[in-house]
């Protein structure tokens, strides 16, 4: 593992792992492979949390809420259209 990568990306903000990746020119670089866990922002498990958190971003710094948003958004739209 490349120590400079770990410093630059804060060890994938404790939400992923540093993995080597080879590009089309056969050059190896490092990237964060984000995970799906029951973790808080410090990477510690959250007791009693109802579902896994999917992390995304260059250093796994953002919570991916797109699926939850889509479910709530389209359910709301359907309800409004039905009630009209």
N, CA and C atoms as a LAMMPS dump frame, in Angstrom:
ITEM: TIMESTEP
0
ITEM: NUMBER OF ATOMS
252
ITEM: BOX BOUNDS ff ff ff
-5.0000000000000000e+02 5.0000000000000000e+02
-5.0000000000000000e+02 5.0000000000000000e+02
-5.0000000000000000e+02 5.0000000000000000e+02
ITEM: ATOMS id mol type element x y z
1 1 1 N 0.829 -1.172 0
2 1 2 C 0 0 0
3 1 3 C 0.88 1.244 0
4 2 1 N 0.414 2.24 -0.692
5 2 2 C 1.172 3.477 -0.827
6 2 3 C 0.853 4.418 0.342
7 3 1 N 1.838 4.705 1.22
8 3 2 C 1.584 5.573 2.377
9 3 3 C 1.131 6.983 2.001
10 4 1 N 1.624 7.497 0.862
11 4 2 C 1.208 8.85 0.462
12 4 3 C -0.274 8.869 0.082
13 5 1 N -0.77 7.784 -0.489
14 5 2 C -2.194 7.694 -0.813
15 5 3 C -3.019 7.68 0.471
16 6 1 N -2.565 6.905 1.449
17 6 2 C -3.296 6.824 2.715
18 6 3 C -3.378 8.179 3.402
19 7 1 N -2.297 8.956 3.348
20 7 2 C -2.306 10.298 3.935
21 7 3 C -3.212 11.243 3.149
22 8 1 N -3.122 11.194 1.836
23 8 2 C -3.887 12.111 0.988
24 8 3 C -5.395 11.887 1.095
25 9 1 N -5.795 10.636 1.219
26 9 2 C -7.217 10.322 1.269
27 9 3 C -7.677 9.872 2.645
28 10 1 N -6.89 10.185 3.662
29 10 2 C -7.246 9.913 5.063
30 10 3 C -7.708 8.472 5.252
31 11 1 N -6.935 7.542 4.67
32 11 2 C -7.24 6.116 4.792
33 11 3 C -8.67 5.821 4.334
34 12 1 N -9.086 6.442 3.249
35 12 2 C -10.443 6.295 2.687
36 12 3 C -11.498 6.668 3.725
37 13 1 N -11.201 7.619 4.568
38 13 2 C -12.056 8.129 5.647
39 13 3 C -12.685 7.01 6.476
40 14 1 N -11.97 5.926 6.624
41 14 2 C -12.403 4.751 7.408
42 14 3 C -13.668 4.1 6.864
43 15 1 N -14.017 4.404 5.614
44 15 2 C -15.216 3.816 5.009
45 15 3 C -14.875 2.937 3.811
46 16 1 N -13.638 2.568 3.649
47 16 2 C -13.248 1.749 2.507
48 16 3 C -11.832 1.254 2.67
49 17 1 N -11.304 0.733 1.577
50 17 2 C -9.946 0.193 1.595
51 17 3 C -9.169 0.727 0.4
52 18 1 N -7.876 0.914 0.605
53 18 2 C -6.971 1.345 -0.451
54 18 3 C -6.614 0.125 -1.297
55 19 1 N -6.944 0.159 -2.594
56 19 2 C -6.671 -0.982 -3.467
57 19 3 C -5.894 -0.52 -4.707
58 20 1 N -4.99 -1.369 -5.217
59 20 2 C -4.274 -1.011 -6.445
60 20 3 C -5.182 -1.176 -7.661
61 21 1 N -4.986 -0.316 -8.644
62 21 2 C -5.77 -0.367 -9.88
63 21 3 C -4.822 -0.125 -11.043
64 22 1 N -4.925 -0.92 -12.082
65 22 2 C -4.069 -0.779 -13.254
66 22 3 C -4.869 -0.148 -14.378
67 23 1 N -4.335 0.925 -14.984
68 23 2 C -5.047 1.597 -16.07
69 23 3 C -4.705 0.975 -17.415
70 24 1 N -5.204 1.565 -18.495
71 24 2 C -5.006 1.035 -19.848
72 24 3 C -3.545 1.024 -20.272
73 25 1 N -2.716 1.899 -19.692
74 25 2 C -1.293 1.961 -20.038
75 25 3 C -0.438 1.068 -19.145
76 26 1 N -1.083 0.188 -18.38
77 26 2 C -0.397 -0.747 -17.488
78 26 3 C 0.332 -0.038 -16.342
79 27 1 N -0.186 1.112 -15.937
80 27 2 C 0.369 1.852 -14.816
81 27 3 C -0.508 1.581 -13.598
82 28 1 N 0.125 1.179 -12.505
83 28 2 C -0.623 0.887 -11.297
84 28 3 C -0.742 2.138 -10.435
85 29 1 N -1.958 2.428 -10.025
86 29 2 C -2.209 3.526 -9.105
87 29 3 C -3.121 2.98 -7.999
88 30 1 N -3.466 3.814 -7.054
89 30 2 C -4.305 3.373 -5.935
90 30 3 C -5.612 4.143 -5.92
91 31 1 N -6.646 3.469 -5.476
92 31 2 C -7.967 4.074 -5.37
93 31 3 C -8.668 3.538 -4.131
94 32 1 N -9.712 4.229 -3.701
95 32 2 C -10.488 3.752 -2.562
96 32 3 C -11.606 2.843 -3.065
97 33 1 N -11.747 1.718 -2.439
98 33 2 C -12.864 0.824 -2.697
99 33 3 C -13.811 0.973 -1.51
100 34 1 N -14.91 1.695 -1.725
101 34 2 C -15.841 2 -0.633
102 34 3 C -16.643 0.761 -0.258
103 35 1 N -17.072 0.727 0.997
104 35 2 C -17.824 -0.426 1.45
105 35 3 C -19.216 -0.04 1.899
106 36 1 N -19.99 -1.045 2.225
107 36 2 C -21.349 -0.872 2.71
108 36 3 C -21.381 -1.473 4.102
109 37 1 N -21.489 -0.627 5.103
110 37 2 C -21.427 -1.087 6.493
111 37 3 C -22.388 -0.294 7.357
112 38 1 N -22.546 -0.751 8.566
113 38 2 C -23.269 -0.009 9.592
114 38 3 C -22.232 0.8 10.354
115 39 1 N -21.797 1.91 9.773
116 39 2 C -20.758 2.715 10.406
117 39 3 C -21.156 4.178 10.479
118 40 1 N -20.577 4.871 11.442
119 40 2 C -20.763 6.312 11.531
120 40 3 C -19.617 6.997 10.797
121 41 1 N -19.496 8.305 10.935
122 41 2 C -18.445 9.041 10.228
123 41 3 C -17.039 8.698 10.702
124 42 1 N -16.922 8.099 11.872
125 42 2 C -15.613 7.691 12.378
126 42 3 C -15.293 6.246 12.025
127 43 1 N -16.175 5.573 11.269
128 43 2 C -15.94 4.193 10.88
129 43 3 C -16.307 3.188 11.955
130 44 1 N -16.963 3.646 13.009
131 44 2 C -17.352 2.752 14.094
132 44 3 C -18.775 2.257 13.863
133 45 1 N -19.035 1.004 14.252
134 45 2 C -20.362 0.425 14.07
135 45 3 C -21.407 1.187 14.884
136 46 1 N -22.565 1.379 14.289
137 46 2 C -23.667 2.059 14.959
138 46 3 C -24.608 0.999 15.518
139 47 1 N -24.759 0.965 16.82
140 47 2 C -25.622 -0.029 17.452
141 47 3 C -27.078 0.292 17.159
142 48 1 N -27.833 -0.722 16.778
143 48 2 C -29.258 -0.561 16.55
144 48 3 C -29.628 0.112 15.24
145 49 1 N -28.664 0.358 14.368
146 49 2 C -28.973 0.992 13.084
147 49 3 C -29.675 -0.018 12.191
148 50 1 N -30.708 0.409 11.479
149 50 2 C -31.574 -0.525 10.757
150 50 3 C -31.05 -0.996 9.403
151 51 1 N -30.032 -0.386 8.863
152 51 2 C -29.559 -0.818 7.549
153 51 3 C -28.157 -0.357 7.258
154 52 1 N -27.55 -0.962 6.264
155 52 2 C -26.177 -0.572 5.93
156 52 3 C -26.124 0.788 5.245
157 53 1 N -25 1.456 5.422
158 53 2 C -24.751 2.744 4.774
159 53 3 C -23.788 2.481 3.63
160 54 1 N -24.133 2.952 2.443
161 54 2 C -23.248 2.82 1.297
162 54 3 C -22.466 4.118 1.176
163 55 1 N -21.14 4.002 1.131
164 55 2 C -20.261 5.174 1.043
165 55 3 C -19.779 5.342 -0.378
166 56 1 N -19.603 6.593 -0.813
167 56 2 C -19.169 6.887 -2.173
168 56 3 C -18.264 8.129 -2.157
169 57 1 N -17.663 8.446 -3.286
170 57 2 C -16.766 9.598 -3.4
171 57 3 C -15.334 9.13 -3.563
172 58 1 N -14.452 10.064 -3.905
173 58 2 C -13.046 9.721 -4.129
174 58 3 C -12.398 9.072 -2.921
175 59 1 N -12.74 9.553 -1.739
176 59 2 C -12.165 8.96 -0.525
177 59 3 C -13.259 8.398 0.379
178 60 1 N -14.374 7.959 -0.238
179 60 2 C -15.51 7.355 0.48
180 60 3 C -16.057 8.307 1.539
181 61 1 N -16.109 9.595 1.234
182 61 2 C -16.488 10.604 2.215
183 61 3 C -17.98 10.929 2.217
184 62 1 N -18.748 10.46 1.241
185 62 2 C -20.171 10.785 1.164
186 62 3 C -21.028 9.54 1.363
187 63 1 N -22.168 9.732 2.026
188 63 2 C -23.147 8.651 2.119
189 63 3 C -23.966 8.656 0.839
190 64 1 N -24.125 7.492 0.234
191 64 2 C -24.922 7.379 -0.986
192 64 3 C -26.381 7.183 -0.587
193 65 1 N -27.171 8.232 -0.749
194 65 2 C -28.586 8.16 -0.372
195 65 3 C -29.492 8.171 -1.6
196 66 1 N -28.94 7.937 -2.781
197 66 2 C -29.721 8.065 -4.008
198 66 3 C -30.878 7.073 -4.066
199 67 1 N -30.696 5.839 -3.623
200 67 2 C -31.769 4.851 -3.667
201 67 3 C -32.885 5.246 -2.708
202 68 1 N -32.545 5.624 -1.493
203 68 2 C -33.548 6.057 -0.52
204 68 3 C -34.317 7.273 -1.04
205 69 1 N -33.586 8.208 -1.627
206 69 2 C -34.23 9.401 -2.18
207 69 3 C -35.213 9.03 -3.275
208 70 1 N -34.8 8.164 -4.196
209 70 2 C -35.672 7.768 -5.31
210 70 3 C -36.952 7.108 -4.809
211 71 1 N -36.846 6.238 -3.814
212 71 2 C -38.025 5.557 -3.276
213 71 3 C -38.991 6.57 -2.67
214 72 1 N -38.479 7.476 -1.849
215 72 2 C -39.34 8.474 -1.21
216 72 3 C -39.922 9.433 -2.246
217 73 1 N -39.111 9.891 -3.18
218 73 2 C -39.565 10.841 -4.188
219 73 3 C -40.678 10.265 -5.046
220 74 1 N -40.46 9.089 -5.626
221 74 2 C -41.456 8.52 -6.54
222 74 3 C -42.699 8.03 -5.804
223 75 1 N -42.55 7.602 -4.568
224 75 2 C -43.729 7.244 -3.774
225 75 3 C -44.579 8.487 -3.511
226 76 1 N -43.935 9.594 -3.214
227 76 2 C -44.651 10.85 -2.98
228 76 3 C -45.343 11.33 -4.249
229 77 1 N -44.669 11.266 -5.367
230 77 2 C -45.262 11.672 -6.644
231 77 3 C -46.48 10.799 -6.953
232 78 1 N -46.35 9.498 -6.762
233 78 2 C -47.475 8.588 -7.023
234 78 3 C -48.654 8.885 -6.123
235 79 1 N -48.396 9.166 -4.867
236 79 2 C -49.455 9.486 -3.918
237 79 3 C -50.159 10.776 -4.305
238 80 1 N -49.416 11.787 -4.683
239 80 2 C -49.998 13.067 -5.08
240 80 3 C -50.849 12.905 -6.347
241 81 1 N -50.347 12.166 -7.317
242 81 2 C -51.088 11.948 -8.57
243 81 3 C -52.361 11.157 -8.28
244 82 1 N -52.29 10.179 -7.404
245 82 2 C -53.46 9.366 -7.059
246 82 3 C -54.531 10.208 -6.355
247 83 1 N -54.115 11.128 -5.52
248 83 2 C -55.058 11.942 -4.757
249 83 3 C -55.675 13.081 -5.579
250 84 1 N -55.136 13.368 -6.737
251 84 2 C -55.662 14.473 -7.551
252 84 3 C -56.921 14.078 -8.261
